[in-house]
Amino acid sequence: MPVLVASDLDRTLIYSSAALALTMPDARAPRLLCVEVHESKPLSFMTETAAGLLTDLGDAAVFVPTTTRTRKQYQRINLPGPAPKYAICANGGHLMVDGVSDLDWHAQVTQRLSEQCAPLDEVREQLLATADPAWVRKHRVAEDLFAYLVVERELLPEEWVKELAVWAENRGWTVSLQGRKIYAVPKPLTKSAAMHEVARRTGASLTLAAGDSLLDADLLLAADRGWRPGHGELADAEWTAPLVSALPERGVLAGERILREFLKATHTATP
């Protein structure tokens, strides 16, 4: 019975140059591997050590990349190690099997959203009506499932985010601020539901998870064991749970630590 590892990607296993948090002297900085190129430019990285650990993990467990990224954004990433059979995209809206979205799963998700929360158009109209063009750089709708803004973080009023969160809560949606992006996501659209489906299909005996943001909290709570880095929304809120370990590492070195913890737990479970 395999071990299933469902891990968030951005700011958990892979990092933009702005999120690396390389605080050591330059001469002692770790060697980095580029794992994503966008518009001919390197975009996301992990340490070479982390790349080796991920390769080992792919051989030892069912590794499931678990992301809020759209399918197109996910497919830009070139992770080291065996190609994952399963991947979770759009915060659980798409379950990828050998690179193709499972249409039955997607239909189940969209049905659940239509029954349990306000429509996407209503939320998008609220974002357009209340967000100030002075600090908004882009408005985006992802996979016809949720919406997000790209903002100038230093100009973003904290009160606006709080007010949006209250407005969204009353309509069955949640708000998450991650780096320069503000996400509005339907509450029933969860990474945990998709993780449970992969666990069912694979017969996993143990589920492990990691993530840094509010949108990862349900995934961490649903897994048998979880880890969060020392940065991100969850760390800023000092969020904890009984079976979730709060790691001190920040930035790209947190990705290394998380992979070490995944491997240690996997080897313990599969002697």
C-alpha positions, 0 to 999 in steps of 0.5 A: 500500500503506497504512501501518497504525498500531496504537496503545494508547489509555489513557495513550498517546493518551488520558488521565484527569485523574489521568494528564495530568501537567500540570507547567507553570504553569496559564496555560501548560497546553494546551487539552484535548478530552474524548474520553470521558464515563462516567456523565455525567462527563468521563473521558478527554482529549487535547490539542486539538493531538493531536486535530488530529494524529489527524485528519490521521493518520486521513486518511493511514494505516489507524489502528487503536485497539488496547486492552485495554478491552472492546468496551463500554468502547471504544465510550464513546470518541469520537475525533476524525477519520475513524471507524476501520474496524478496532479491536482490543479486549479485548487482541486478543480482539475484532477490530472491523470497522465497529463489529462484532466479527468472529466468526471471529476471536473463535472462533480466539482462544478456541480458542487460549486453551483449548488453551494456558493455564489456564482463566479460572475458575482464575485468577479463583479465585486472585485472589478467594482471595489479594487482600485486601479492604482494598485491592481495590475491584472484581473484574471479568471482561472479555469472558469472556477475562481478569480484572482488579482495581481496587485502592487503589494506595497500599495494594497490596503489591508482593510480592503482585503479584510472587507473582501474576505467578509463579503466573500465568506457570506457567499460561500467563498474564501479570500487568500493573499499570496505574494502579489496575488489575491485569490477569491476561491469557492469554499467547496473547491478544495485540494483536500477533496482531490487528494482523497480521490487520489488516495482512494484510487491508489489505495494509499495507506498514508497521506502526507502534505505540505503547503504555505497558504490559507488555501493549503490549510484544508489539505494539511488538515486532511492528511495524516501528517503535514508540514508548513514552512516558516514563511507564508500566510499560515506562518504569518497567522501562526496557524497550527494543527495537531498533526501539522509541523511548523518548520523554522526554515524560510524560502528555498531552503524550506523546500529542502526541509519539507522534502527531507520530512516527506522522505523520512515519513515515507521510509518509516511507513514502508520498511 
